[in-house]
Amino acid sequence: MTDHPAANGGRFIEEIGILLEADGLPRVAGRMFGLLLMSEGERSLDDLAEQLEVSKASVSTNARLLEHRGMVERVGQQGDRRDFYRIVDDVLERSLEQRIAKIRRFQEVIGHARSQCGGKHALVRERLQNMESAYEHMLEMVTRALDDWRGTHTKRTPSPARSR
């Protein structure tokens, strides 16, 4: 685990950092997620900090954030007191579930606002109705995608790193 990320997927790691930053995460968290995606096994905070060339405090803070979001999990290794991190097995499912929850919340807020408009603001009511319909459509599509994914990936074999 002494390879520098630029030597093995560095561009990918940076691009994931930028993509997740656009989704509201700190870039370091995105880079950490990218590095863990490219890793075969768990990585310690020390290793993550070294590979990403950031402080251990930054890695620790962002690891907790990713763990809270359900994207990574903290694991221990026998005989080692340090914490190690890895991508959760069902990261795609968790991500889609979170997106579904966000779409539902947005749709509910829009529906409530539309119902409060009454008959006095036809343009606003129509705009909100269109948004509510669009979010309903997105909700159906993402839910269907998640259901399809679960149907085609019900049998998963654990990776070698998981079967310790």
Secondary structure, DSSP 4 states (H G I P E B T S, - for coil): ----GGGTTHHHHHHHHHHHHHTTS-HHHHHHHHHHHT-SS-EEHHHHHHHHTS-HHHHHHHHHHHHHTTSEEEEEETTEEEEEEEE-TTHHHHHHHHHHHHHHHHHHHHHHHHHHHTTS-HHHHHHHHHHHHHHHHHHHHHHHHHHHHHHHS---PPPGGGG-
